[in-house]
Amino acid sequence: MQIRCMMCGRPVELEEFKPDPYDDEDESQKKSPVVFCQMCEAKIRHESDESQKVPKPM
């Protein structure tokens, strides 16, 4: 199974991680990972940084 970016659909390579032994197994199987490629993640961060800036006083 190949994981793809949620925004653009590009294939994304994920780092392998070990599941948390304290998580409920039923819930962890239901969740699908929300993954963004580096380009889309940078775009999201840039847009959020712009929206968080304080407007200049007049």
N, CA, C and O atoms as CSV, one atom per row, in Angstrom:
chain,resi,resn,atom,element,x,y,z
A,1,MET,N,N,0.840,-1.185,0.000
A,1,MET,CA,C,0.000,0.000,0.000
A,1,MET,C,C,0.883,1.245,0.000
A,1,MET,O,O,1.815,1.364,0.794
A,2,GLN,N,N,0.576,2.144,-0.885
A,2,GLN,CA,C,1.361,3.357,-1.001
A,2,GLN,C,C,0.576,4.507,-0.375
A,2,GLN,O,O,-0.611,4.675,-0.655
A,3,ILE,N,N,1.226,5.287,0.458
A,3,ILE,CA,C,0.579,6.405,1.122
A,3,ILE,C,C,0.748,7.633,0.239
A,3,ILE,O,O,1.824,7.882,-0.304
A,4,ARG,N,N,-0.335,8.397,0.106
A,4,ARG,CA,C,-0.313,9.574,-0.749
A,4,ARG,C,C,-0.669,10.826,0.036
A,4,ARG,O,O,-1.345,10.767,1.063
A,5,CYS,N,N,-0.200,11.959,-0.469
A,5,CYS,CA,C,-0.483,13.253,0.135
A,5,CYS,C,C,-1.986,13.517,0.076
A,5,CYS,O,O,-2.633,13.212,-0.926
A,6,MET,N,N,-2.540,14.081,1.147
A,6,MET,CA,C,-3.974,14.360,1.206
A,6,MET,C,C,-4.371,15.518,0.289
A,6,MET,O,O,-5.525,15.601,-0.130
A,7,MET,N,N,-3.435,16.409,-0.026
A,7,MET,CA,C,-3.787,17.572,-0.846
A,7,MET,C,C,-3.556,17.343,-2.337
A,7,MET,O,O,-4.439,17.598,-3.156
A,8,CYS,N,N,-2.369,16.861,-2.682
A,8,CYS,CA,C,-2.024,16.784,-4.105
A,8,CYS,C,C,-2.000,15.351,-4.649
A,8,CYS,O,O,-2.041,15.155,-5.864
A,9,GLY,N,N,-1.934,14.361,-3.775
A,9,GLY,CA,C,-1.960,12.972,-4.227
A,9,GLY,C,C,-0.604,12.386,-4.575
A,9,GLY,O,O,-0.535,11.267,-5.082
A,10,ARG,N,N,0.479,13.113,-4.316
A,10,ARG,CA,C,1.809,12.571,-4.594
A,10,ARG,C,C,2.131,11.441,-3.623
A,10,ARG,O,O,1.703,11.486,-2.470
A,11,PRO,N,N,2.872,10.434,-4.065
A,11,PRO,CA,C,3.299,9.380,-3.136
A,11,PRO,C,C,4.255,9.945,-2.084
A,11,PRO,O,O,5.121,10.763,-2.396
A,12,VAL,N,N,4.089,9.501,-0.834
A,12,VAL,CA,C,4.893,9.996,0.270
A,12,VAL,C,C,5.532,8.813,0.974
A,12,VAL,O,O,4.876,7.805,1.236
A,13,GLU,N,N,6.829,8.944,1.282
A,13,GLU,CA,C,7.519,7.921,2.048
A,13,GLU,C,C,7.442,8.284,3.519
A,13,GLU,O,O,7.775,9.404,3.906
A,14,LEU,N,N,7.007,7.347,4.331
A,14,LEU,CA,C,6.897,7.590,5.765
A,14,LEU,C,C,8.021,6.882,6.488
A,14,LEU,O,O,8.490,5.826,6.064
A,15,GLU,N,N,8.446,7.484,7.591
A,15,GLU,CA,C,9.405,6.803,8.449
A,15,GLU,C,C,8.652,5.724,9.210
A,15,GLU,O,O,7.506,5.918,9.618
A,16,GLU,N,N,9.298,4.604,9.392
A,16,GLU,CA,C,8.655,3.524,10.136
A,16,GLU,C,C,8.574,3.912,11.607
A,16,GLU,O,O,9.523,4.451,12.178
A,17,PHE,N,N,7.440,3.632,12.197
A,17,PHE,CA,C,7.287,3.910,13.609
A,17,PHE,C,C,6.632,2.707,14.273
A,17,PHE,O,O,5.893,1.949,13.645
A,18,LYS,N,N,6.922,2.556,15.547
A,18,LYS,CA,C,6.346,1.457,16.295
A,18,LYS,C,C,5.051,1.937,16.940
A,18,LYS,O,O,5.022,3.020,17.525
A,19,PRO,N,N,3.996,1.166,16.845
A,19,PRO,CA,C,2.758,1.589,17.484
A,19,PRO,C,C,2.903,1.617,19.003
A,19,PRO,O,O,3.637,0.820,19.587
A,20,ASP,N,N,2.198,2.539,19.619
A,20,ASP,CA,C,2.242,2.690,21.071
A,20,ASP,C,C,1.554,1.493,21.715
A,20,ASP,O,O,0.387,1.235,21.421
A,21,PRO,N,N,2.238,0.757,22.581
A,21,PRO,CA,C,1.619,-0.432,23.175
A,21,PRO,C,C,0.450,-0.095,24.101
A,21,PRO,O,O,-0.348,-0.972,24.432
A,22,TYR,N,N,0.343,1.163,24.520
A,22,TYR,CA,C,-0.745,1.549,25.408
A,22,TYR,C,C,-1.988,2.017,24.661
A,22,TYR,O,O,-3.040,2.206,25.272
A,23,ASP,N,N,-1.881,2.206,23.347
A,23,ASP,CA,C,-3.058,2.584,22.571
A,23,ASP,C,C,-3.999,1.399,22.436
A,23,ASP,O,O,-3.577,0.243,22.453
A,24,ASP,N,N,-5.270,1.708,22.303
A,24,ASP,CA,C,-6.257,0.669,22.076
A,24,ASP,C,C,-6.094,0.171,20.637
A,24,ASP,O,O,-6.126,0.970,19.700
A,25,GLU,N,N,-5.924,-1.114,20.459
A,25,GLU,CA,C,-5.637,-1.663,19.134
A,25,GLU,C,C,-6.782,-1.436,18.153
A,25,GLU,O,O,-6.536,-1.192,16.972
A,26,ASP,N,N,-8.019,-1.511,18.616
A,26,ASP,CA,C,-9.150,-1.328,17.719
A,26,ASP,C,C,-9.175,0.076,17.136
A,26,ASP,O,O,-9.458,0.251,15.951
A,27,GLU,N,N,-8.880,1.083,17.963
A,27,GLU,CA,C,-8.885,2.454,17.482
A,27,GLU,C,C,-7.736,2.715,16.525
A,27,GLU,O,O,-7.909,3.440,15.546
A,28,SER,N,N,-6.573,2.144,16.780
A,28,SER,CA,C,-5.417,2.405,15.927
A,28,SER,C,C,-5.605,1.796,14.537
A,28,SER,O,O,-5.040,2.308,13.570
A,29,GLN,N,N,-6.364,0.744,14.412
A,29,GLN,CA,C,-6.601,0.136,13.107
A,29,GLN,C,C,-7.610,0.950,12.302
A,29,GLN,O,O,-7.569,0.922,11.072
A,30,LYS,N,N,-8.511,1.671,12.961
A,30,LYS,CA,C,-9.519,2.446,12.266
A,30,LYS,C,C,-8.953,3.735,11.701
A,30,LYS,O,O,-9.431,4.225,10.678
A,31,LYS,N,N,-7.946,4.288,12.350
A,31,LYS,CA,C,-7.393,5.577,11.935
A,31,LYS,C,C,-6.536,5.413,10.686
A,31,LYS,O,O,-5.684,4.528,10.611
A,32,SER,N,N,-6.775,6.276,9.717
A,32,SER,CA,C,-5.882,6.324,8.569
A,32,SER,C,C,-5.005,7.556,8.744
A,32,SER,O,O,-5.498,8.608,9.152
A,33,PRO,N,N,-3.731,7.447,8.448
A,33,PRO,CA,C,-2.837,8.576,8.697
A,33,PRO,C,C,-3.147,9.751,7.769
A,33,PRO,O,O,-3.396,9.559,6.579
A,34,VAL,N,N,-3.130,10.942,8.306
A,34,VAL,CA,C,-3.279,12.164,7.512
A,34,VAL,C,C,-1.874,12.618,7.187
A,34,VAL,O,O,-1.125,13.040,8.068
A,35,VAL,N,N,-1.518,12.529,5.908
A,35,VAL,CA,C,-0.139,12.759,5.494
A,35,VAL,C,C,-0.110,13.833,4.414
A,35,VAL,O,O,-0.930,13.839,3.497
A,36,PHE,N,N,0.855,14.743,4.544
A,36,PHE,CA,C,1.087,15.758,3.533
A,36,PHE,C,C,2.519,15.634,3.035
A,36,PHE,O,O,3.421,15.325,3.814
A,37,CYS,N,N,2.738,15.873,1.737
A,37,CYS,CA,C,4.097,15.866,1.198
A,37,CYS,C,C,4.815,17.128,1.679
A,37,CYS,O,O,4.180,18.018,2.244
A,38,GLN,N,N,6.108,17.213,1.465
A,38,GLN,CA,C,6.886,18.360,1.946
A,38,GLN,C,C,6.423,19.662,1.300
A,38,GLN,O,O,6.401,20.704,1.954
A,39,MET,N,N,6.054,19.609,0.029
A,39,MET,CA,C,5.616,20.819,-0.668
A,39,MET,C,C,4.313,21.352,-0.078
A,39,MET,O,O,4.190,22.551,0.173
A,40,CYS,N,N,3.346,20.473,0.143
A,40,CYS,CA,C,2.058,20.895,0.686
A,40,CYS,C,C,2.193,21.318,2.144
A,40,CYS,O,O,1.532,22.261,2.578
A,41,GLU,N,N,3.036,20.635,2.896
A,41,GLU,CA,C,3.257,21.005,4.291
A,41,GLU,C,C,3.882,22.399,4.382
A,41,GLU,O,O,3.504,23.187,5.249
A,42,ALA,N,N,4.827,22.708,3.501
A,42,ALA,CA,C,5.440,24.030,3.480
A,42,ALA,C,C,4.406,25.091,3.106
A,42,ALA,O,O,4.407,26.189,3.662
A,43,LYS,N,N,3.527,24.758,2.163
A,43,LYS,CA,C,2.481,25.693,1.752
A,43,LYS,C,C,1.531,25.979,2.913
A,43,LYS,O,O,1.155,27.129,3.138
A,44,ILE,N,N,1.144,24.947,3.643
A,44,ILE,CA,C,0.245,25.105,4.788
A,44,ILE,C,C,0.902,25.968,5.859
A,44,ILE,O,O,0.266,26.866,6.410
A,45,ARG,N,N,2.166,25.701,6.154
A,45,ARG,CA,C,2.878,26.490,7.174
A,45,ARG,C,C,3.003,27.948,6.754
A,45,ARG,O,O,2.822,28.847,7.575
A,46,HIS,N,N,3.309,28.189,5.483
A,46,HIS,CA,C,3.450,29.558,4.983
A,46,HIS,C,C,2.129,30.309,5.113
A,46,HIS,O,O,2.106,31.451,5.572
A,47,GLU,N,N,1.023,29.672,4.709
A,47,GLU,CA,C,-0.287,30.308,4.792
A,47,GLU,C,C,-0.686,30.575,6.239
A,47,GLU,O,O,-1.270,31.617,6.538
A,48,SER,N,N,-0.377,29.648,7.135
A,48,SER,CA,C,-0.741,29.852,8.534
A,48,SER,C,C,0.115,30.946,9.166
A,48,SER,O,O,-0.372,31.695,10.013
A,49,ASP,N,N,1.387,31.049,8.766
A,49,ASP,CA,C,2.248,32.111,9.285
A,49,ASP,C,C,1.730,33.486,8.856
A,49,ASP,O,O,1.761,34.436,9.637
A,50,GLU,N,N,1.254,33.587,7.614
A,50,GLU,CA,C,0.729,34.859,7.132
A,50,GLU,C,C,-0.535,35.255,7.882
A,50,GLU,O,O,-0.730,36.433,8.181
A,51,SER,N,N,-1.384,34.302,8.187
A,51,SER,CA,C,-2.644,34.615,8.859
A,51,SER,C,C,-2.434,34.938,10.330
A,51,SER,O,O,-3.298,35.567,10.943
A,52,GLN,N,N,-1.315,34.529,10.916
A,52,GLN,CA,C,-1.050,34.761,12.332
A,52,GLN,C,C,-0.352,36.090,12.597
A,52,GLN,O,O,-0.237,36.494,13.754
A,53,LYS,N,N,0.115,36.780,11.564
A,53,LYS,CA,C,0.855,38.013,11.781
A,53,LYS,C,C,-0.074,39.123,12.264
A,53,LYS,O,O,-1.221,39.222,11.829
A,54,VAL,N,N,0.436,39.953,13.165
A,54,VAL,CA,C,-0.318,41.067,13.715
A,54,VAL,C,C,-0.312,42.206,12.706
A,54,VAL,O,O,0.748,42.556,12.187
A,55,PRO,N,N,-1.464,42.789,12.416
A,55,PRO,CA,C,-1.484,43.892,11.453
A,55,PRO,C,C,-0.739,45.116,12.006
A,55,PRO,O,O,-0.726,45.361,13.212
A,56,LYS,N,N,-0.129,45.863,11.106
A,56,LYS,CA,C,0.618,47.058,11.505
A,56,LYS,C,C,-0.372,48.174,11.890
A,56,LYS,O,O,-1.409,48.336,11.246
A,57,PRO,N,N,-0.044,48.940,12.944
A,57,PRO,CA,C,-0.935,50.059,13.309
A,57,PRO,C,C,-0.839,51.176,12.263
A,57,PRO,O,O,0.191,51.361,11.614
A,58,MET,N,N,-1.925,51.896,12.126
A,58,MET,CA,C,-1.968,52.981,11.131
A,58,MET,C,C,-1.393,54.257,11.672
A,58,MET,O,O,-1.354,55.265,10.966
